[in-house]
Amino acid sequence: MARELFVNPSCWRVNFNYYFPRPRFSPLISPPRHAPSSISSRFSASLAMDDSKAGSIKEMPLGLDTTMEEEYASQSKLLQEFTSIYNIDKAWIFKSEDGTGSQAMFLLSQANILANTRRKFIVSSYISNESKSSVNFRWTPFPIEMAGVSTIVPSPCGSKLLVIRNPENESPSKFEIWGPSQLEKEFHIPQSVHGSVYADGWFEGVSWNFDETLIAYVAEEPSPSKPTFNDLGYKKGGSTEKDCSSWKGQGEWEEDWGETYAGKRQPALFVININSGEVQAVKGIEKSLSVGQVVWAPSTKGAHQYLVFVGWSYDTRKLGIKYCYNRPCALYAVRAPLYESETKGLELKDSSTEDVPVFNLTQQITSAFFPRFSPDGKFLVFLSARSSVDSGAHSATDSLHRIDWPTDVKLWPSAKIVDVIPVVMCAEDGCLPGLYCSSFLSNPWLSDGCTMIIPSIWGSSQVILSVNVLSGEVLRISPADSNFSWNVLTLDGDNIVAVSSSPVDVPQIKYGYIVEEATKAAAWSWLDVSSAIFKCSEKVISLLSSLQFSVMKIPVKDVSDSLTKGASKPFEAIFVSSHCKESDACNPLIVVLHGGPHSVSISSFSKSLAFLSSIGYNLLIVNYRGSLGFGEEALQSLPGKIGSQDVSDVLTAIDHVIDKRLASPSKIAVLGGSHGGFLTTHLIGQAPNKFVAAAVRNPVCNLALMVGTTDIPDWCYVEVCGSEGKDNFTEAPPAELLTLFYSKSPISHLSKVKTPTIFLLGAQDLRVPVSNGLQYARALREKGVEVKVIVFPNDVHAIERPQSDFESFLNIGVWFSKYCK
């Protein structure tokens, strides 16, 4: 249940991989009881040749015959071509000293399948504005690989670059300070001070102070001491060195934040002095508070420097936080450590016993994150997911807020919170459907000091908005006549470097500028930027050029008086198809379902889905009611109705394309992960004759089993029982509730299933533990349904490791080819 799917790679909140994990072992196919001519049977027969030919038989992977091996070979070659396309993860702009141009730096990533890692590269370009309507990017000839780099953060004026390399095993963290032409400083921070620096996009926070002498950041607190034992038993005083005659005990088990944070220690706040290399933990923060997203507060002459950070509190348990915006959080301010340079030659004051106040700045609201100060320091802007926290839905419609920043520290806790963009319940057609923002730039401000440039979901697309945080005026500045998805990379003064893509168009860098004397609706113009970053093979270009896409509006079936206005409005689906057909017959259709359920599939480029389109499938990517981007009423209509309303919406969307003669009812497959897997397994049970094949990645199949094993048991309560489930949540559900969980689960319809199904499961998944998928797959196999199960031993819910991702979609492609073509 994640928030993210099919979004631009530079936007972390909507992440396709979270919903569709990936395989790593040799393909395994279980022979169906009723089909002696199955692949496994044919493979076995091929081995039963006479002894005279046995010596010439080529041994093939388990479960494959010659025909299928050819399919694997051809599809894997094409998938590799898609996989090799770069992502842009981040970008920065540095103004030239003479003010005539800018230097852009892009952080790229690319899957390295053989090494099973992601490579990181830096590529630079000089930007010159030759005229108002013309811009020239002069690119460096080659990218530079950043091996072992965890985080890169330029200083505010762009004169320094911080490079952090996180430790492996017991080694220290490495902080490198680079100048324009050389490495100026390097500091090694031992694990006795802190562990890895958080670079996950959520707790992550690295911030330079204004005079570029101090850096605040979030890292794992040091490991607590553990008991030492030897052959005589417990060893008093422990051991500071490795001793072959003793061993470290486990100590008390520590709660972590669940999925992707297993084994990670509590995030804590630190400050490093880049002149001396001295590191200090920030004092005064309660142990029950996990910190992240730190920024420096505006400095006040003659006063201490302060830090503003996000804090997540917990009582008895840390529930899973990855993709879950319903965890209460607040903005806090705390005094930064005092260094010798600040005390004018006095010794560093030990503040360990001094009362250091921590101010809660947002006591009036249940959620506050992504803090950003205006350039003049006069106000603080932040995002809130209070509608998610208050309802219990793991993700919902955001709101944007402002605090006019008092110069008096004592007034901070009582500062008024101003609503800039409230939660939109139900928007009129063509109006802002609500704010759904996955990230902010570190510096999102135009030169007026009050206008932010931010990305947001708008229906089935991502758009770019300008927001005046003083007046509350919101404008959609990416083209309104395009169904492409857009994301902000960085700002070049009052101009924007962005990226635009669609399901059938690889990303394209765009350069936006304000048009003088234009109407507000057409105030921005966008230029194409020539770049080799997203270069792909001629074969990929040819295949994509034969495809087209559209965004369909699907009327809600059986609208009742009990539905809100927002829940009665049409939902959307993205339809990808071929330009031309050799005959009147339709290509086989794959129905693609996002997870969450409060996530969204947006109209951006996805390598995996583009691969499936390119091997001859039409795609129907459904944003059923409950998805992000359509207003809060539509979103909140789903909790309490999972397994019914969402299933109905998907079947309605399928019937819609069949009625329009865009799909053949005899050639339909379905693909989904997480809650999308929940929907997929529901569909093959509730509509057993509709689908010829199915593929699921870490699916929710049995809520009664999941509620006792997942890192987010509260999700089960809210989605099954509605918002009241938030208040009824308990770690020990009563029998009648377990019965309800089971009745709402796909496994309750298992007896009707006959669709051949492939399961792709991450063994380290804490969100939907592997037992959920295995139980359902085993039950299908028991009743004679053809099943294939691939388990990736080192992957989590998203199945993000490059080899697993590659093998996952290769197996999906081959599986669908077997049954759909």
DALINUR-V95852 format. One record per run of one state. SS is the DSSP state (a for helix, b for strand, c for the rest). FROM is the first residue (numbers start at 1). LEN is the number of residues. Records with the same first field share a line. If there is no record, write none. Layout:
# DALINUR-V95852
SS=FROM-LEN, FROM-LEN
This chain:
# DALINUR-V95852
c=1-15, 20-19, 48-3, 55-11, 84-3, 96-5, 113-4, 132-2, 140-4, 146-5, 155-6, 166-7, 179-4, 190-4, 198-8, 209-5, 222-6, 231-2, 236-10, 249-18, 274-5, 282-7, 297-9, 314-15, 336-4, 344-14, 361-8, 374-5, 385-1, 392-6, 405-4, 415-2, 422-13, 436-9, 446-5, 459-2, 469-5, 477-8, 493-2, 503-2, 515-5, 523-1, 529-9, 546-1, 555-10, 569-2, 579-9, 594-13, 615-2, 624-8, 637-8, 660-8, 674-1, 687-6, 698-5, 707-6, 722-3, 729-6, 744-2, 753-3, 763-7, 783-4, 793-9, 821-1
a=16-4, 39-9, 51-4, 66-18, 340-4, 386-6, 409-6, 520-3, 538-8, 565-4, 607-8, 632-5, 645-15, 675-12, 703-4, 713-9, 725-4, 735-9, 746-7, 770-13, 802-19
b=87-9, 101-12, 117-15, 134-6, 144-2, 151-4, 161-5, 173-6, 183-7, 194-4, 206-3, 214-8, 228-3, 233-3, 246-3, 267-7, 279-3, 289-8, 306-8, 329-7, 358-3, 369-5, 379-6, 398-7, 417-5, 435-1, 445-1, 451-8, 461-8, 474-3, 485-8, 495-8, 505-10, 524-5, 547-8, 571-8, 588-6, 617-7, 668-6, 693-5, 756-7, 787-6
